[in-house]
Structures are given as C-alpha cells and as structure tokens.
Amino acid sequence: MHIIPAVDIQGGRAVRLFQGEKDKETVYSDSPADMARRWADAGATYLHVVDLDGAFDGDSGNEPHIRDIVRAVSVPVEVGGGVRSLDKAKRLVDLGVDRVIIGTKALQSREFIDELVAALPGRINVGVDARDGFVAVKGWTETSGVAAVEFLSALSGSGVSGIIYTDISRDGALAGVNVEAMRQATEATDIPIIASGGVTSEADIAALRSLPLFGIIVGKALYEEKMTLQGAMAALAGS
C-alpha cells in the first residue's frame, strides 16, 4: 500500500481546494514540478496529480506542467482532470504518465472506458467522487443520481486498473477520513481502490491500514504540516 501525496494544478500553480470548490483555493507553490520533487525526495513512491483547470473547463494548458512533473521525479505519476478523449489520454501517456484517470465521462459512457482500456491496457484508472453516497461529476459541480457503490460494482470486470474513491465532503476539510465509506467501496468492486478525502492524521491512516487498498492519497494535511510524509508512512507500516 502506498502513501500518495497529491499535487493539484490550477492556473499553473500547485494549490489545494476546499471540498473541490474552484474559488476556495490555497496556493502552495508557483511550481507544481518543485512540489512533486519535494514529495518524491521525501520518500513518496507514487504521486497523484490533478489538472483542476481541465476538470472544470475541459482541456487545459497544463500539459507542460505535467511533463515537467514527470521529468522531475523517478516515481510513477497518475494524472486526472479533463480526460474526455482517447487523444488526451494518449498524450498524457506519451508524456510519461503511469496511469490516466478518467472521471465524468466514465460515468456517462461505458464505451469510452472500453475504448481507453483497449488502447491503453494497464494505464487507465477511474475517479469515483462521492457526495452523500452519489457520484459527483464535472469537477464536483454536479451530483448524479447514480449511487457510488452501484457504479463501483458496475466497473468490476471492465479492465480498469484502479479506482480513486474520494469522499468530497471530507476533501480539503481536514475533517478526518470516512472509514466506513472506504470499506464499502472496497467491498463493492474487485478493482484496487485508492482512498482519498479527509486524511488528516496518522490515526486516519492507521484506521485505513486494514482495508485492501492500493494506496491512500494525502493532500492538505501534508501541505498544512498536520503530519509529515515520514509519519504517514510509519503509520501505514504500523510503527
């Protein structure tokens, strides 16, 4: 299991949002690549990058920043935000991205998932973002009528390599992780789950340690120095 620092890009800078709201950003660095390098140098074994401009507005101008991140670190990088075409997914893979994350369009079209998995086997993850138990879409600005656990179950057997499951109500709020929601997510599908949203302390990581997760994304807690990456990794190891 990995502790996965998050690097969110908006306006060419590394930021964190409160509950995914575009106008509630805190800027942590003018260089997303420098931030990624910071976490890799500290021992991160995997990085999670979100193109927030892409998530809100579709395609964006952040690919140069993503390229710089991949070049700056030697660990695998997964990237999501605004991936709504096979061409976009291929461009990210060509930049050196390990896994491409699709969100809104994955819910809208199973054919799109099938197309990407066929063209880029082993490289496609799906982001499932839940608000009050239902899947949120379009940069979290809308909530669908699809229950998150039903969508997770439907993804089983799709060929998707992983799922990033985010509890939006906890994201960026330093409110603690929703362990029960993460447990339900792991039980709903046979695809490896990455837990995201609300991880605030080593105790949160310890609470998730017994679940069959691929990794745990940590964002604001690291940026606000509520815990260190080394402390998070120690909690994961049970030490």
QUIMO-V444519 format. One record per helix or strand of 2 or more residues. SS is the DSSP state (hx for helix, st for strand). FROM is the first residue (numbers start at 1). TO is the last residue. If there is no record, write none. Layout:
ss=SS from=FROM to=TO
ss=SS from=FROM to=TO
This chain:
ss=st from=2 to=10
ss=st from=13 to=17
ss=st from=25 to=29
ss=hx from=32 to=41
ss=st from=46 to=51
ss=hx from=52 to=57
ss=hx from=63 to=72
ss=st from=76 to=80
ss=hx from=86 to=94
ss=st from=99 to=102
ss=hx from=104 to=108
ss=hx from=110 to=119
ss=st from=124 to=131
ss=st from=134 to=137
ss=st from=142 to=147
ss=hx from=148 to=155
ss=st from=162 to=167
ss=hx from=168 to=170
ss=hx from=179 to=188
ss=st from=193 to=196
ss=hx from=202 to=208
ss=st from=213 to=218
ss=hx from=220 to=223
ss=hx from=229 to=237
